Amino acid sequence: MTMKTMGTACSAAALFALGFGATAALADEKDGLPEASIATSLNGGPDASARAALAERGITYGINYIGETFSSSGGAKDGSTYQGRLELLVDADLEKLWGLKGLTFHANGYQLHGRGLGGHLGEPIMAISSIEADPSTYLFELYLEQKFGERVSIRAGQLAVDSEFFTSETGGNFINSTFGWAGIWAADVGYANAYPLATPGARVKVDLTDNLTFLAAIYNGSPTNPAGDTNENGTAFRTNDDPFLIQELQYKYNQPAKAEGGLKDGGYKGYKDFAPAPSGITSLPGTIKLGSWQHTEDKSFFEVYKTGLFDSNYGFYASIDQQIYALPDDPKKGINVFARVAGTPSDRNAVDFYFDGGVVFSGFIPSRPDDSFGAGFAYASVSDDAIKYSDDFANSKYESVVELFYKAQIVPGLTIQPDLQYMWNVGGIEKGGDDAIYGGVRVSVAY
């Protein structure tokens, strides 16, 4: 894989947004509507009866749309773009439908149109938008999940790494892709199975305690053939590549109390069943994650600038999501912060160190209690070997970005999000050295 091809893959591997862009919130068993849906403002919508009938049988579905326009100044060239993404998803409780205890089904796909700003900015490591990818129609995930009691589940089918691993609930509020599919992964394993292309694989999840969870997964190592198979629609179902492996340990503390059917009163009560926060961390809820990944391929992917090709790659990461202030009248809102860090060997990777973090405020405007705003920063360090031995990085020691956003909820299921980003050394893979400022507006609709 050439560095130019890797640069293109970075944009294609942008993580879908965790708010409105990935999957709908859990649907209500009675009416089949997700919690945040414009259908709740439309008396259930024109399909309300059919949706409720399907939900009674265990089948729910969602339709989501994201449309955004961005303009840039700096980078490779100035310009404006529009890109949109339509998502269709379906979930089925196969125990309710066919009596198969603990078994569920999930599928979702995208139709992308328009173009993102990547080409205007020289294909940055950290793509400007989490929906940016080549225009096409994609099948994304398609899997069965079997639960064994309350603590163990296994997924098998077409899966994506970025659906469950190295994610941040707080970071998912931002538009830049790096706050999801981190820039270090976009540069070093950008060809792995991540938005908008997944691959066949299996994942096991074990709740060791009420607070401690272990996840591990194995995937086909690439959704495309480096020799030229583009897998344009996500239906290649490749199984002949060497595997991508990942493991993650999650520790959740001071979580909302468990209750039949969900959280008690929507607040933070009954902490006795949950572990306290680690020493020195506030008593408000938070999550710490530690993980590692390994990729093996027969000397195909890892272009090493000094010694040729390696036949494996690996990396480590950690993250924390933490609420630092809870509003007295609505403890689910307040101030949340996050930070993530990751590293890889310098001798076989374009980026060897990565950090991001940010803060999100929600519920602070009395007249608009469902709005939120935040600021985030990300930094990707270009490895010394890449700088020394590759002309692609001769002018770039790092790439970094700061992002500011305001997300306004018009009605449940409809948000408008103005966004402003500034990037240093944008487009490091293609040329590097230039800074750029870009801004835009995202409209998200969930139905």
SVG drawing of the C-alpha trace seen along z (x, -y; Angstrom):
<svg xmlns="http://www.w3.org/2000/svg" viewBox="-52 -31 69 52">
<polyline fill="none" stroke="black" stroke-width="0.4" points="0.0,0.0 1.5,-3.3 1.5,-6.3 -0.8,-8.1 -3.3,-5.2 -3.0,-5.2 -3.9,-8.9 -7.0,-8.1 -7.9,-5.3 -7.7,-7.7 -10.6,-9.7 -12.6,-6.5 -11.9,-5.2 -13.5,-8.1 -15.6,-6.8 -19.3,-7.3 -20.6,-9.7 -21.8,-8.2 -24.7,-10.5 -27.0,-10.6 -25.0,-8.7 -24.4,-5.2 -27.4,-3.3 -30.6,-4.5 -31.1,-4.4 -32.8,-1.3 -36.3,-1.1 -39.3,-1.1 -40.8,2.4 -44.3,1.0 -44.1,-1.4 -40.8,-0.5 -39.6,-4.1 -36.1,-5.0 -35.9,-7.5 -34.7,-10.3 -36.8,-10.2 -38.7,-12.9 -41.5,-10.4 -42.2,-11.2 -43.2,-14.7 -45.3,-13.3 -47.7,-11.1 -45.5,-8.1 -45.3,-8.9 -47.2,-7.5 -45.9,-4.0 -46.7,-4.0 -49.1,-1.1 -46.8,1.1 -43.8,0.1 -45.6,1.0 -46.8,4.4 -43.3,5.3 -41.9,4.2 -44.4,6.5 -42.8,9.4 -39.3,8.2 -38.4,6.3 -37.4,2.7 -35.9,0.4 -34.5,-3.1 -33.8,-5.6 -31.1,-8.2 -29.8,-11.0 -26.8,-13.3 -26.2,-16.2 -23.4,-18.7 -21.6,-21.4 -18.1,-22.6 -15.8,-25.3 -12.0,-25.5 -9.3,-28.1 -5.8,-26.7 -4.5,-23.2 -4.1,-22.1 -6.8,-24.6 -9.8,-26.6 -13.2,-25.2 -16.7,-24.2 -18.3,-20.8 -21.5,-19.0 -21.8,-15.4 -24.8,-13.4 -25.3,-10.0 -28.5,-8.0 -28.5,-5.0 -31.0,-2.2 -30.8,0.3 -32.8,3.2 -32.7,5.2 -34.5,8.3 -35.1,10.2 -35.0,13.7 -36.2,15.1 -39.4,13.1 -39.7,13.8 -38.8,17.5 -38.1,18.6 -34.3,18.7 -33.3,17.7 -30.8,14.9 -30.2,14.5 -30.5,11.2 -29.8,9.9 -28.5,6.6 -27.9,5.1 -27.2,1.6 -26.0,-0.1 -25.3,-3.6 -25.9,-5.5 -23.3,-8.3 -23.4,-11.1 -21.5,-14.3 -17.8,-14.8 -16.0,-15.7 -13.2,-18.2 -10.4,-15.7 -9.4,-16.4 -9.3,-20.1 -7.0,-19.7 -4.5,-17.2 -5.9,-14.1 -5.2,-14.8 -4.5,-12.1 -7.5,-13.3 -10.5,-13.5 -12.6,-16.6 -15.9,-14.7 -16.9,-11.4 -19.1,-10.6 -16.5,-11.3 -16.0,-8.4 -16.2,-7.7 -19.8,-8.2 -21.4,-4.7 -23.9,-2.4 -22.5,-0.3 -23.5,2.7 -21.8,2.0 -22.5,4.5 -24.5,7.7 -24.3,10.1 -25.9,12.4 -25.4,11.9 -25.9,14.7 -26.2,14.0 -25.3,16.6 -27.0,15.5 -26.4,11.9 -22.6,11.7 -21.4,13.3 -22.2,12.5 -20.7,13.5 -21.2,11.7 -20.4,13.2 -20.8,11.9 -19.6,8.8 -18.3,6.6 -16.4,3.3 -13.6,2.5 -14.8,-1.0 -18.3,0.0 -17.0,1.2 -13.3,0.7 -11.4,-2.5 -14.7,-4.5 -15.5,-7.5 -19.1,-8.4 -18.1,-12.1 -15.8,-12.2 -18.6,-11.0 -20.2,-14.4 -17.5,-15.9 -17.5,-15.9 -13.9,-15.4 -13.3,-11.7 -10.3,-11.4 -12.5,-11.6 -13.9,-8.3 -11.6,-6.3 -8.5,-7.9 -5.9,-9.4 -3.2,-6.9 -5.5,-4.1 -6.5,-5.9 -2.8,-6.3 -1.4,-2.9 -4.3,-0.5 -6.6,-2.7 -7.2,0.3 -8.7,2.4 -12.3,2.9 -13.8,-0.4 -16.5,-2.8 -17.7,-2.5 -16.4,1.1 -16.6,4.0 -15.3,7.6 -16.3,11.0 -15.3,11.6 -16.3,12.6 -16.3,10.8 -16.7,12.1 -17.8,9.8 -17.6,10.9 -18.9,8.9 -16.4,10.1 -18.2,8.1 -20.8,5.4 -18.0,2.9 -15.3,4.8 -15.8,5.9 -13.5,7.7 -13.9,7.7 -11.8,9.5 -12.3,9.9 -10.8,11.4 -11.5,10.0 -10.5,10.6 -7.4,8.4 -8.7,6.1 -12.0,5.2 -10.2,4.7 -7.4,6.4 -4.3,4.1 -3.8,5.2 -6.9,3.4 -10.1,5.1 -12.1,2.0 -15.1,3.8 -17.1,0.7 -20.3,1.8 -19.1,3.8 -20.4,7.1 -17.1,8.8 -17.1,10.7 -13.4,11.3 -12.1,14.2 -8.6,14.9 -6.6,12.1 -4.5,12.6 -6.4,11.6 -6.7,8.3 -6.9,9.0 -7.9,6.6 -8.5,6.9 -10.0,4.3 -10.6,4.1 -13.3,1.6 -13.8,0.4 -17.0,-1.5 -17.4,-3.1 -20.2,-5.1 -22.6,-4.2 -26.4,-4.9 -28.2,-2.3 -29.7,0.7 -33.4,1.2 -36.0,3.3 -36.1,2.0 -33.4,-0.7 -32.1,-3.4 -33.9,-4.4 -35.6,-7.7 -33.1,-8.7 -30.7,-9.7 -27.6,-8.5 -28.8,-6.5 -27.9,-3.3 -24.2,-3.3 -23.7,-0.4 -23.7,2.2 -21.0,0.5 -17.3,0.0 -16.1,-3.4 -13.9,-5.6 -10.2,-5.0 -8.3,-7.1 -8.1,-10.8 -11.0,-10.6 -14.3,-12.3 -17.2,-10.2 -19.3,-11.0 -19.6,-8.2 -16.8,-7.4 -15.2,-4.7 -11.5,-3.7 -10.5,-1.5 -7.2,0.2 -6.5,2.1 -4.1,3.6 -4.2,4.7 -2.2,6.9 -2.2,7.2 -0.5,10.0 -0.1,10.0 2.5,11.7 4.7,8.7 2.0,6.9 0.8,3.9 3.6,2.5 5.8,0.3 8.9,-0.2 11.1,-3.1 14.4,-1.6 14.4,2.1 11.6,3.2 8.5,4.9 7.4,6.3 5.0,9.2 3.2,7.9 2.1,4.7 0.7,3.9 -0.3,1.0 -1.6,0.1 -4.2,-2.5 -6.0,-3.8 -9.0,-6.2 -11.1,-7.8 -14.6,-9.3 -15.5,-11.2 -18.4,-13.4 -16.9,-16.1 -20.2,-18.0 -23.8,-16.9 -26.7,-19.3 -28.7,-19.1 -32.1,-18.8 -30.8,-16.4 -27.8,-14.4 -27.4,-12.9 -26.4,-16.3 -23.5,-18.6 -19.8,-18.6 -18.1,-15.6 -14.5,-15.2 -12.5,-12.6 -8.9,-11.7 -7.4,-9.0 -3.8,-8.0 -2.3,-5.4 1.1,-4.3 2.7,-2.1 6.3,-1.1 8.0,-3.9 9.9,-1.6 6.7,-0.3 4.1,-3.1 3.4,-6.6 2.1,-7.8 3.7,-6.4 2.0,-8.5 -1.5,-9.9 -3.5,-11.9 -6.9,-13.5 -9.2,-15.0 -12.0,-17.4 -14.9,-18.7 -18.7,-18.8 -21.3,-20.9 -24.9,-19.9 -28.1,-21.3 -26.6,-24.7 -29.0,-26.9 -32.3,-27.0 -34.3,-27.8 -32.6,-25.0 -31.9,-22.2 -31.2,-19.6 -28.5,-21.6 -24.8,-20.9 -21.4,-22.5 -17.8,-21.5 -14.2,-21.8 -11.7,-19.1 -8.0,-18.8 -6.1,-16.0 -2.4,-15.4 -0.8,-12.8 3.0,-12.5 4.6,-11.4 7.3,-8.7 11.0,-9.5 11.4,-6.7 8.7,-8.1 10.2,-11.5 13.7,-10.3 13.0,-7.7 9.9,-8.9 9.4,-11.9 5.7,-11.8 6.5,-13.0 9.6,-15.1 7.8,-18.3 5.6,-17.0 6.5,-16.1 2.9,-16.1 -0.7,-17.0 -3.1,-18.4 -6.6,-19.8 -8.8,-21.8 -12.6,-21.7 -15.5,-23.8 -19.1,-22.9 -22.6,-23.8 -25.4,-21.1 -28.9,-22.5 -31.8,-20.1 -34.8,-21.4 -37.1,-18.5 -36.1,-15.0 -34.4,-13.4 -33.5,-16.6 -30.3,-18.5 -28.3,-21.3 -24.6,-21.5 -22.4,-24.4 -18.8,-23.4 -15.4,-25.2 -12.0,-23.4 -8.4,-24.5 -5.7,-22.1 -1.9,-22.5 0.3,-20.8 -2.8,-19.6 -2.4,-17.0 0.8,-15.6 0.6,-12.4 0.6,-14.2 2.7,-17.3 2.4,-18.7 3.4,-22.0 0.2,-24.1 -2.4,-25.1 -6.1,-25.4 -9.3,-26.6 -12.7,-25.2 -16.2,-25.4 -19.6,-24.1 -23.0,-22.9 -24.3,-19.4 -28.0,-18.5 -28.9,-15.1 -32.3,-13.5 -33.2,-10.2 -36.6,-8.5"/>
</svg>
